Amino acid sequence: MNEDQLRALVRDAIAKHLGTDAYAPTAVSAAAASPPARQDVSCAKFVLPDSADGACIIEPAVQCTHCGFCKSYGH
């Protein structure tokens, strides 16, 4: 299974859980399109360089999957 197939699987699972169609275009209102006035600090991402050998920063024995956990506060 490649990354695109995995992403499609995750989208389908989320859509099934929410009771929506994952591939249906959604209308975005002007209020929803504007950025929030203030973002919570727990959602902030750190700027870290990518590992040259592709190893995960948190668990170096495995390949990096680019989940972003190492670039956040872990929330």
PDB file of N, CA, C and O in Angstrom:
ATOM      1  N   MET A   1       0.848  -1.171   0.000  1.00  0.00           N
ATOM      2  CA  MET A   1       0.000   0.000   0.000  1.00  0.00           C
ATOM      3  C   MET A   1       0.897   1.238   0.000  1.00  0.00           C
ATOM      4  O   MET A   1       1.812   1.360   0.814  1.00  0.00           O
ATOM      5  N   ASN A   2       0.619   2.138  -0.916  1.00  0.00           N
ATOM      6  CA  ASN A   2       1.427   3.357  -0.965  1.00  0.00           C
ATOM      7  C   ASN A   2       0.756   4.476  -0.148  1.00  0.00           C
ATOM      8  O   ASN A   2      -0.336   4.297   0.392  1.00  0.00           O
ATOM      9  N   GLU A   3       1.426   5.617  -0.071  1.00  0.00           N
ATOM     10  CA  GLU A   3       0.950   6.716   0.765  1.00  0.00           C
ATOM     11  C   GLU A   3      -0.393   7.277   0.295  1.00  0.00           C
ATOM     12  O   GLU A   3      -1.240   7.625   1.118  1.00  0.00           O
ATOM     13  N   ASP A   4      -0.593   7.368  -1.031  1.00  0.00           N
ATOM     14  CA  ASP A   4      -1.859   7.889  -1.549  1.00  0.00           C
ATOM     15  C   ASP A   4      -3.029   6.968  -1.196  1.00  0.00           C
ATOM     16  O   ASP A   4      -4.115   7.439  -0.859  1.00  0.00           O
ATOM     17  N   GLN A   5      -2.803   5.662  -1.276  1.00  0.00           N
ATOM     18  CA  GLN A   5      -3.853   4.710  -0.921  1.00  0.00           C
ATOM     19  C   GLN A   5      -4.177   4.793   0.566  1.00  0.00           C
ATOM     20  O   GLN A   5      -5.340   4.709   0.962  1.00  0.00           O
ATOM     21  N   LEU A   6      -3.152   4.957   1.377  1.00  0.00           N
ATOM     22  CA  LEU A   6      -3.360   5.096   2.815  1.00  0.00           C
ATOM     23  C   LEU A   6      -4.141   6.367   3.139  1.00  0.00           C
ATOM     24  O   LEU A   6      -5.042   6.357   3.977  1.00  0.00           O
ATOM     25  N   ARG A   7      -3.785   7.462   2.465  1.00  0.00           N
ATOM     26  CA  ARG A   7      -4.516   8.711   2.681  1.00  0.00           C
ATOM     27  C   ARG A   7      -5.988   8.572   2.300  1.00  0.00           C
ATOM     28  O   ARG A   7      -6.865   9.070   3.006  1.00  0.00           O
ATOM     29  N   ALA A   8      -6.254   7.899   1.190  1.00  0.00           N
ATOM     30  CA  ALA A   8      -7.639   7.680   0.760  1.00  0.00           C
ATOM     31  C   ALA A   8      -8.390   6.838   1.779  1.00  0.00           C
ATOM     32  O   ALA A   8      -9.559   7.102   2.059  1.00  0.00           O
ATOM     33  N   LEU A   9      -7.744   5.848   2.326  1.00  0.00           N
ATOM     34  CA  LEU A   9      -8.357   5.003   3.346  1.00  0.00           C
ATOM     35  C   LEU A   9      -8.710   5.810   4.584  1.00  0.00           C
ATOM     36  O   LEU A   9      -9.793   5.655   5.150  1.00  0.00           O
ATOM     37  N   VAL A  10      -7.787   6.676   5.003  1.00  0.00           N
ATOM     38  CA  VAL A  10      -8.028   7.517   6.184  1.00  0.00           C
ATOM     39  C   VAL A  10      -9.164   8.496   5.913  1.00  0.00           C
ATOM     40  O   VAL A  10     -10.033   8.688   6.764  1.00  0.00           O
ATOM     41  N   ARG A  11      -9.165   9.124   4.720  1.00  0.00           N
ATOM     42  CA  ARG A  11     -10.263  10.043   4.366  1.00  0.00           C
ATOM     43  C   ARG A  11     -11.611   9.325   4.414  1.00  0.00           C
ATOM     44  O   ARG A  11     -12.587   9.862   4.937  1.00  0.00           O
ATOM     45  N   ASP A  12     -11.661   8.110   3.866  1.00  0.00           N
ATOM     46  CA  ASP A  12     -12.914   7.344   3.862  1.00  0.00           C
ATOM     47  C   ASP A  12     -13.363   7.004   5.275  1.00  0.00           C
ATOM     48  O   ASP A  12     -14.550   7.089   5.590  1.00  0.00           O
ATOM     49  N   ALA A  13     -12.416   6.619   6.127  1.00  0.00           N
ATOM     50  CA  ALA A  13     -12.761   6.267   7.505  1.00  0.00           C
ATOM     51  C   ALA A  13     -13.293   7.480   8.262  1.00  0.00           C
ATOM     52  O   ALA A  13     -14.260   7.368   9.016  1.00  0.00           O
ATOM     53  N   ILE A  14     -12.666   8.635   8.064  1.00  0.00           N
ATOM     54  CA  ILE A  14     -13.120   9.857   8.731  1.00  0.00           C
ATOM     55  C   ILE A  14     -14.498  10.259   8.219  1.00  0.00           C
ATOM     56  O   ILE A  14     -15.372  10.633   9.001  1.00  0.00           O
ATOM     57  N   ALA A  15     -14.689  10.181   6.912  1.00  0.00           N
ATOM     58  CA  ALA A  15     -15.982  10.538   6.330  1.00  0.00           C
ATOM     59  C   ALA A  15     -17.074   9.603   6.843  1.00  0.00           C
ATOM     60  O   ALA A  15     -18.186  10.044   7.136  1.00  0.00           O
ATOM     61  N   LYS A  16     -16.761   8.320   6.951  1.00  0.00           N
ATOM     62  CA  LYS A  16     -17.738   7.358   7.464  1.00  0.00           C
ATOM     63  C   LYS A  16     -18.085   7.685   8.913  1.00  0.00           C
ATOM     64  O   LYS A  16     -19.247   7.625   9.313  1.00  0.00           O
ATOM     65  N   HIS A  17     -17.069   8.028   9.689  1.00  0.00           N
ATOM     66  CA  HIS A  17     -17.286   8.369  11.101  1.00  0.00           C
ATOM     67  C   HIS A  17     -18.132   9.636  11.242  1.00  0.00           C
ATOM     68  O   HIS A  17     -18.994   9.717  12.116  1.00  0.00           O
ATOM     69  N   LEU A  18     -17.883  10.619  10.382  1.00  0.00           N
ATOM     70  CA  LEU A  18     -18.616  11.880  10.448  1.00  0.00           C
ATOM     71  C   LEU A  18     -19.941  11.839   9.708  1.00  0.00           C
ATOM     72  O   LEU A  18     -20.768  12.738   9.856  1.00  0.00           O
ATOM     73  N   GLY A  19     -20.145  10.788   8.906  1.00  0.00           N
ATOM     74  CA  GLY A  19     -21.377  10.679   8.146  1.00  0.00           C
ATOM     75  C   GLY A  19     -21.420  11.615   6.963  1.00  0.00           C
ATOM     76  O   GLY A  19     -22.495  12.070   6.571  1.00  0.00           O
ATOM     77  N   THR A  20     -20.249  11.915   6.377  1.00  0.00           N
ATOM     78  CA  THR A  20     -20.176  12.806   5.223  1.00  0.00           C
ATOM     79  C   THR A  20     -19.494  12.098   4.070  1.00  0.00           C
ATOM     80  O   THR A  20     -18.942  11.011   4.234  1.00  0.00           O
ATOM     81  N   ASP A  21     -19.535  12.715   2.914  1.00  0.00           N
ATOM     82  CA  ASP A  21     -18.838  12.196   1.739  1.00  0.00           C
ATOM     83  C   ASP A  21     -17.457  12.827   1.687  1.00  0.00           C
ATOM     84  O   ASP A  21     -17.338  14.050   1.610  1.00  0.00           O
ATOM     85  N   ALA A  22     -16.407  12.005   1.728  1.00  0.00           N
ATOM     86  CA  ALA A  22     -15.031  12.517   1.772  1.00  0.00           C
ATOM     87  C   ALA A  22     -14.640  13.251   0.503  1.00  0.00           C
ATOM     88  O   ALA A  22     -13.741  14.091   0.525  1.00  0.00           O
ATOM     89  N   TYR A  23     -15.307  12.943  -0.605  1.00  0.00           N
ATOM     90  CA  TYR A  23     -14.903  13.520  -1.883  1.00  0.00           C
ATOM     91  C   TYR A  23     -15.837  14.616  -2.363  1.00  0.00           C
ATOM     92  O   TYR A  23     -15.633  15.177  -3.439  1.00  0.00           O
ATOM     93  N   ALA A  24     -16.858  14.926  -1.579  1.00  0.00           N
ATOM     94  CA  ALA A  24     -17.784  15.982  -1.969  1.00  0.00           C
ATOM     95  C   ALA A  24     -17.146  17.340  -1.706  1.00  0.00           C
ATOM     96  O   ALA A  24     -16.595  17.572  -0.629  1.00  0.00           O
ATOM     97  N   PRO A  25     -17.218  18.241  -2.688  1.00  0.00           N
ATOM     98  CA  PRO A  25     -16.663  19.575  -2.459  1.00  0.00           C
ATOM     99  C   PRO A  25     -17.487  20.296  -1.397  1.00  0.00           C
ATOM    100  O   PRO A  25     -18.708  20.153  -1.339  1.00  0.00           O
ATOM    101  N   THR A  26     -16.819  21.055  -0.579  1.00  0.00           N
ATOM    102  CA  THR A  26     -17.523  21.782   0.474  1.00  0.00           C
ATOM    103  C   THR A  26     -17.471  23.269   0.193  1.00  0.00           C
ATOM    104  O   THR A  26     -16.471  23.792  -0.299  1.00  0.00           O
ATOM    105  N   ALA A  27     -18.552  23.933   0.510  1.00  0.00           N
ATOM    106  CA  ALA A  27     -18.606  25.384   0.345  1.00  0.00           C
ATOM    107  C   ALA A  27     -18.009  26.020   1.594  1.00  0.00           C
ATOM    108  O   ALA A  27     -18.378  25.667   2.715  1.00  0.00           O
ATOM    109  N   VAL A  28     -17.108  26.934   1.403  1.00  0.00           N
ATOM    110  CA  VAL A  28     -16.458  27.597   2.524  1.00  0.00           C
ATOM    111  C   VAL A  28     -16.983  29.015   2.611  1.00  0.00           C
ATOM    112  O   VAL A  28     -16.899  29.780   1.651  1.00  0.00           O
ATOM    113  N   SER A  29     -17.517  29.354   3.752  1.00  0.00           N
ATOM    114  CA  SER A  29     -18.032  30.705   3.917  1.00  0.00           C
ATOM    115  C   SER A  29     -16.859  31.662   4.125  1.00  0.00           C
ATOM    116  O   SER A  29     -15.742  31.230   4.409  1.00  0.00           O
ATOM    117  N   ALA A  30     -17.113  32.930   3.985  1.00  0.00           N
ATOM    118  CA  ALA A  30     -16.062  33.931   4.152  1.00  0.00           C
ATOM    119  C   ALA A  30     -15.523  33.916   5.582  1.00  0.00           C
ATOM    120  O   ALA A  30     -14.329  34.117   5.800  1.00  0.00           O
ATOM    121  N   ALA A  31     -16.398  33.681   6.546  1.00  0.00           N
ATOM    122  CA  ALA A  31     -15.955  33.642   7.946  1.00  0.00           C
ATOM    123  C   ALA A  31     -15.057  32.440   8.204  1.00  0.00           C
ATOM    124  O   ALA A  31     -14.076  32.540   8.941  1.00  0.00           O
ATOM    125  N   ALA A  32     -15.390  31.313   7.604  1.00  0.00           N
ATOM    126  CA  ALA A  32     -14.587  30.102   7.806  1.00  0.00           C
ATOM    127  C   ALA A  32     -13.262  30.189   7.063  1.00  0.00           C
ATOM    128  O   ALA A  32     -12.283  29.563   7.468  1.00  0.00           O
ATOM    129  N   ALA A  33     -13.223  30.954   5.990  1.00  0.00           N
ATOM    130  CA  ALA A  33     -12.006  31.059   5.190  1.00  0.00           C
ATOM    131  C   ALA A  33     -10.982  31.992   5.822  1.00  0.00           C
ATOM    132  O   ALA A  33      -9.786  31.879   5.554  1.00  0.00           O
ATOM    133  N   SER A  34     -11.447  32.908   6.654  1.00  0.00           N
ATOM    134  CA  SER A  34     -10.504  33.838   7.265  1.00  0.00           C
ATOM    135  C   SER A  34      -9.754  33.145   8.401  1.00  0.00           C
ATOM    136  O   SER A  34     -10.322  32.303   9.097  1.00  0.00           O
ATOM    137  N   PRO A  35      -8.494  33.492   8.588  1.00  0.00           N
ATOM    138  CA  PRO A  35      -7.725  32.849   9.654  1.00  0.00           C
ATOM    139  C   PRO A  35      -8.243  33.248  11.032  1.00  0.00           C
ATOM    140  O   PRO A  35      -8.788  34.338  11.202  1.00  0.00           O
ATOM    141  N   PRO A  36      -8.075  32.371  12.007  1.00  0.00           N
ATOM    142  CA  PRO A  36      -8.540  32.721  13.351  1.00  0.00           C
ATOM    143  C   PRO A  36      -7.763  33.901  13.904  1.00  0.00           C
ATOM    144  O   PRO A  36      -6.615  34.133  13.523  1.00  0.00           O
ATOM    145  N   ALA A  37      -8.379  34.631  14.786  1.00  0.00           N
ATOM    146  CA  ALA A  37      -7.739  35.815  15.344  1.00  0.00           C
ATOM    147  C   ALA A  37      -6.475  35.438  16.112  1.00  0.00           C
ATOM    148  O   ALA A  37      -5.470  36.146  16.045  1.00  0.00           O
ATOM    149  N   ARG A  38      -6.525  34.339  16.833  1.00  0.00           N
ATOM    150  CA  ARG A  38      -5.368  33.905  17.604  1.00  0.00           C
ATOM    151  C   ARG A  38      -5.357  32.384  17.654  1.00  0.00           C
ATOM    152  O   ARG A  38      -6.348  31.765  18.041  1.00  0.00           O
ATOM    153  N   GLN A  39      -4.256  31.792  17.272  1.00  0.00           N
ATOM    154  CA  GLN A  39      -4.148  30.341  17.284  1.00  0.00           C
ATOM    155  C   GLN A  39      -3.582  29.887  18.626  1.00  0.00           C
ATOM    156  O   GLN A  39      -2.675  30.519  19.169  1.00  0.00           O
ATOM    157  N   ASP A  40      -4.107  28.813  19.146  1.00  0.00           N
ATOM    158  CA  ASP A  40      -3.628  28.270  20.412  1.00  0.00           C
ATOM    159  C   ASP A  40      -2.184  27.815  20.251  1.00  0.00           C
ATOM    160  O   ASP A  40      -1.831  27.222  19.232  1.00  0.00           O
ATOM    161  N   VAL A  41      -1.348  28.087  21.246  1.00  0.00           N
ATOM    162  CA  VAL A  41       0.074  27.773  21.178  1.00  0.00           C
ATOM    163  C   VAL A  41       0.307  26.260  21.093  1.00  0.00           C
ATOM    164  O   VAL A  41       1.345  25.833  20.586  1.00  0.00           O
ATOM    165  N   SER A  42      -0.622  25.451  21.572  1.00  0.00           N
ATOM    166  CA  SER A  42      -0.439  24.008  21.517  1.00  0.00           C
ATOM    167  C   SER A  42      -0.509  23.479  20.085  1.00  0.00           C
ATOM    168  O   SER A  42      -0.103  22.346  19.825  1.00  0.00           O
ATOM    169  N   CYS A  43      -1.017  24.284  19.159  1.00  0.00           N
ATOM    170  CA  CYS A  43      -1.094  23.878  17.761  1.00  0.00           C
ATOM    171  C   CYS A  43       0.106  24.348  16.948  1.00  0.00           C
ATOM    172  O   CYS A  43       0.228  24.018  15.769  1.00  0.00           O
ATOM    173  N   ALA A  44       0.979  25.109  17.568  1.00  0.00           N
ATOM    174  CA  ALA A  44       2.136  25.647  16.854  1.00  0.00           C
ATOM    175  C   ALA A  44       3.092  24.534  16.448  1.00  0.00           C
ATOM    176  O   ALA A  44       3.177  23.503  17.116  1.00  0.00           O
ATOM    177  N   LYS A  45       3.805  24.746  15.356  1.00  0.00           N
ATOM    178  CA  LYS A  45       4.796  23.768  14.866  1.00  0.00           C
ATOM    179  C   LYS A  45       6.177  24.403  14.931  1.00  0.00           C
ATOM    180  O   LYS A  45       6.357  25.564  14.567  1.00  0.00           O
ATOM    181  N   PHE A  46       7.156  23.622  15.403  1.00  0.00           N
ATOM    182  CA  PHE A  46       8.540  24.053  15.418  1.00  0.00           C
ATOM    183  C   PHE A  46       9.153  23.860  14.044  1.00  0.00           C
ATOM    184  O   PHE A  46       8.698  23.010  13.278  1.00  0.00           O
ATOM    185  N   VAL A  47      10.161  24.624  13.727  1.00  0.00           N
ATOM    186  CA  VAL A  47      10.880  24.456  12.473  1.00  0.00           C
ATOM    187  C   VAL A  47      12.096  23.582  12.763  1.00  0.00           C
ATOM    188  O   VAL A  47      13.028  24.005  13.447  1.00  0.00           O
ATOM    189  N   LEU A  48      12.075  22.365  12.239  1.00  0.00           N
ATOM    190  CA  LEU A  48      13.178  21.433  12.419  1.00  0.00           C
ATOM    191  C   LEU A  48      13.660  20.966  11.051  1.00  0.00           C
ATOM    192  O   LEU A  48      12.852  20.773  10.143  1.00  0.00           O
ATOM    193  N   PRO A  49      14.956  20.785  10.896  1.00  0.00           N
ATOM    194  CA  PRO A  49      15.447  20.273   9.615  1.00  0.00           C
ATOM    195  C   PRO A  49      15.075  18.803   9.456  1.00  0.00           C
ATOM    196  O   PRO A  49      14.982  18.065  10.438  1.00  0.00           O
ATOM    197  N   ASP A  50      14.863  18.389   8.215  1.00  0.00           N
ATOM    198  CA  ASP A  50      14.594  16.985   7.936  1.00  0.00           C
ATOM    199  C   ASP A  50      15.853  16.171   8.180  1.00  0.00           C
ATOM    200  O   ASP A  50      16.967  16.635   7.939  1.00  0.00           O
ATOM    201  N   SER A  51      15.662  14.974   8.653  1.00  0.00           N
ATOM    202  CA  SER A  51      16.782  14.085   8.906  1.00  0.00           C
ATOM    203  C   SER A  51      17.403  13.669   7.580  1.00  0.00           C
ATOM    204  O   SER A  51      16.684  13.280   6.659  1.00  0.00           O
ATOM    205  N   ALA A  52      18.716  13.745   7.466  1.00  0.00           N
ATOM    206  CA  ALA A  52      19.411  13.406   6.220  1.00  0.00           C
ATOM    207  C   ALA A  52      19.260  11.933   5.870  1.00  0.00           C
ATOM    208  O   ALA A  52      19.182  11.580   4.693  1.00  0.00           O
ATOM    209  N   ASP A  53      19.217  11.067   6.887  1.00  0.00           N
ATOM    210  CA  ASP A  53      19.107   9.638   6.623  1.00  0.00           C
ATOM    211  C   ASP A  53      17.664   9.141   6.629  1.00  0.00           C
ATOM    212  O   ASP A  53      17.428   7.953   6.410  1.00  0.00           O
ATOM    213  N   GLY A  54      16.701  10.014   6.871  1.00  0.00           N
ATOM    214  CA  GLY A  54      15.290   9.642   6.846  1.00  0.00           C
ATOM    215  C   GLY A  54      14.795   9.014   8.127  1.00  0.00           C
ATOM    216  O   GLY A  54      13.675   8.505   8.175  1.00  0.00           O
ATOM    217  N   ALA A  55      15.616   9.042   9.178  1.00  0.00           N
ATOM    218  CA  ALA A  55      15.215   8.443  10.448  1.00  0.00           C
ATOM    219  C   ALA A  55      14.313   9.400  11.231  1.00  0.00           C
ATOM    220  O   ALA A  55      14.440  10.620  11.125  1.00  0.00           O
ATOM    221  N   CYS A  56      13.422   8.836  12.002  1.00  0.00           N
ATOM    222  CA  CYS A  56      12.531   9.607  12.865  1.00  0.00           C
ATOM    223  C   CYS A  56      13.336  10.242  13.985  1.00  0.00           C
ATOM    224  O   CYS A  56      14.225   9.604  14.549  1.00  0.00           O
ATOM    225  N   ILE A  57      13.037  11.488  14.312  1.00  0.00           N
ATOM    226  CA  ILE A  57      13.751  12.170  15.384  1.00  0.00           C
ATOM    227  C   ILE A  57      13.350  11.587  16.744  1.00  0.00           C
ATOM    228  O   ILE A  57      14.190  11.457  17.634  1.00  0.00           O
ATOM    229  N   ILE A  58      12.091  11.244  16.902  1.00  0.00           N
ATOM    230  CA  ILE A  58      11.584  10.717  18.158  1.00  0.00           C
ATOM    231  C   ILE A  58      12.027   9.273  18.370  1.00  0.00           C
ATOM    232  O   ILE A  58      12.422   8.895  19.473  1.00  0.00           O
ATOM    233  N   GLU A  59      11.961   8.474  17.317  1.00  0.00           N
ATOM    234  CA  GLU A  59      12.322   7.052  17.391  1.00  0.00           C
ATOM    235  C   GLU A  59      13.266   6.727  16.235  1.00  0.00           C
ATOM    236  O   GLU A  59      12.811   6.278  15.183  1.00  0.00           O
ATOM    237  N   PRO A  60      14.566   6.943  16.407  1.00  0.00           N
ATOM    238  CA  PRO A  60      15.541   6.821  15.326  1.00  0.00           C
ATOM    239  C   PRO A  60      15.637   5.442  14.657  1.00  0.00           C
ATOM    240  O   PRO A  60      16.216   5.327  13.577  1.00  0.00           O
ATOM    241  N   ALA A  61      15.093   4.421  15.267  1.00  0.00           N
ATOM    242  CA  ALA A  61      15.168   3.074  14.688  1.00  0.00           C
ATOM    243  C   ALA A  61      14.199   2.888  13.521  1.00  0.00           C
ATOM    244  O   ALA A  61      14.307   1.904  12.790  1.00  0.00           O
ATOM    245  N   VAL A  62      13.251   3.818  13.332  1.00  0.00           N
ATOM    246  CA  VAL A  62      12.268   3.691  12.253  1.00  0.00           C
ATOM    247  C   VAL A  62      12.372   4.870  11.287  1.00  0.00           C
ATOM    248  O   VAL A  62      12.929   5.915  11.626  1.00  0.00           O
ATOM    249  N   GLN A  63      11.838   4.694  10.098  1.00  0.00           N
ATOM    250  CA  GLN A  63      11.818   5.751   9.077  1.00  0.00           C
ATOM    251  C   GLN A  63      10.833   6.850   9.465  1.00  0.00           C
ATOM    252  O   GLN A  63       9.802   6.575  10.079  1.00  0.00           O
ATOM    253  N   CYS A  64      11.140   8.061   9.116  1.00  0.00           N
ATOM    254  CA  CYS A  64      10.259   9.200   9.355  1.00  0.00           C
ATOM    255  C   CYS A  64       9.023   9.078   8.459  1.00  0.00           C
ATOM    256  O   CYS A  64       9.145   8.828   7.260  1.00  0.00           O
ATOM    257  N   THR A  65       7.841   9.254   9.041  1.00  0.00           N
ATOM    258  CA  THR A  65       6.603   9.214   8.265  1.00  0.00           C
ATOM    259  C   THR A  65       6.028  10.610   8.068  1.00  0.00           C
ATOM    260  O   THR A  65       4.946  10.762   7.502  1.00  0.00           O
ATOM    261  N   HIS A  66       6.747  11.634   8.533  1.00  0.00           N
ATOM    262  CA  HIS A  66       6.341  13.036   8.405  1.00  0.00           C
ATOM    263  C   HIS A  66       5.008  13.298   9.094  1.00  0.00           C
ATOM    264  O   HIS A  66       4.162  14.026   8.575  1.00  0.00           O
ATOM    265  N   CYS A  67       4.826  12.694  10.276  1.00  0.00           N
ATOM    266  CA  CYS A  67       3.585  12.879  11.030  1.00  0.00           C
ATOM    267  C   CYS A  67       3.530  14.243  11.713  1.00  0.00           C
ATOM    268  O   CYS A  67       2.445  14.730  12.031  1.00  0.00           O
ATOM    269  N   GLY A  68       4.701  14.872  11.944  1.00  0.00           N
ATOM    270  CA  GLY A  68       4.737  16.185  12.559  1.00  0.00           C
ATOM    271  C   GLY A  68       4.789  16.177  14.073  1.00  0.00           C
ATOM    272  O   GLY A  68       4.844  17.244  14.683  1.00  0.00           O
ATOM    273  N   PHE A  69       4.775  15.016  14.698  1.00  0.00           N
ATOM    274  CA  PHE A  69       4.787  14.928  16.164  1.00  0.00           C
ATOM    275  C   PHE A  69       6.026  15.608  16.742  1.00  0.00           C
ATOM    276  O   PHE A  69       5.940  16.283  17.768  1.00  0.00           O
ATOM    277  N   CYS A  70       7.175  15.435  16.093  1.00  0.00           N
ATOM    278  CA  CYS A  70       8.412  16.011  16.602  1.00  0.00           C
ATOM    279  C   CYS A  70       8.433  17.529  16.455  1.00  0.00           C
ATOM    280  O   CYS A  70       9.231  18.205  17.105  1.00  0.00           O
ATOM    281  N   LYS A  71       7.576  18.058  15.619  1.00  0.00           N
ATOM    282  CA  LYS A  71       7.527  19.504  15.387  1.00  0.00           C
ATOM    283  C   LYS A  71       6.438  20.195  16.201  1.00  0.00           C
ATOM    284  O   LYS A  71       6.176  21.384  16.016  1.00  0.00           O
ATOM    285  N   SER A  72       5.799  19.439  17.111  1.00  0.00           N
ATOM    286  CA  SER A  72       4.727  20.008  17.911  1.00  0.00           C
ATOM    287  C   SER A  72       4.979  19.740  19.392  1.00  0.00           C
ATOM    288  O   SER A  72       5.973  19.117  19.765  1.00  0.00           O
ATOM    289  N   TYR A  73       4.084  20.210  20.205  1.00  0.00           N
ATOM    290  CA  TYR A  73       4.158  19.929  21.634  1.00  0.00           C
ATOM    291  C   TYR A  73       3.635  18.542  21.954  1.00  0.00           C
ATOM    292  O   TYR A  73       3.536  18.168  23.122  1.00  0.00           O
ATOM    293  N   GLY A  74       3.300  17.783  20.931  1.00  0.00           N
ATOM    294  CA  GLY A  74       2.817  16.421  21.131  1.00  0.00           C
ATOM    295  C   GLY A  74       1.315  16.314  21.325  1.00  0.00           C
ATOM    296  O   GLY A  74       0.822  15.306  21.830  1.00  0.00           O
ATOM    297  N   HIS A  75       0.585  17.347  20.926  1.00  0.00           N
ATOM    298  CA  HIS A  75      -0.867  17.319  21.073  1.00  0.00           C
ATOM    299  C   HIS A  75      -1.501  16.957  19.758  1.00  0.00           C
ATOM    300  O   HIS A  75      -2.726  16.878  19.664  1.00  0.00           O
TER     301      HIS A  75
END
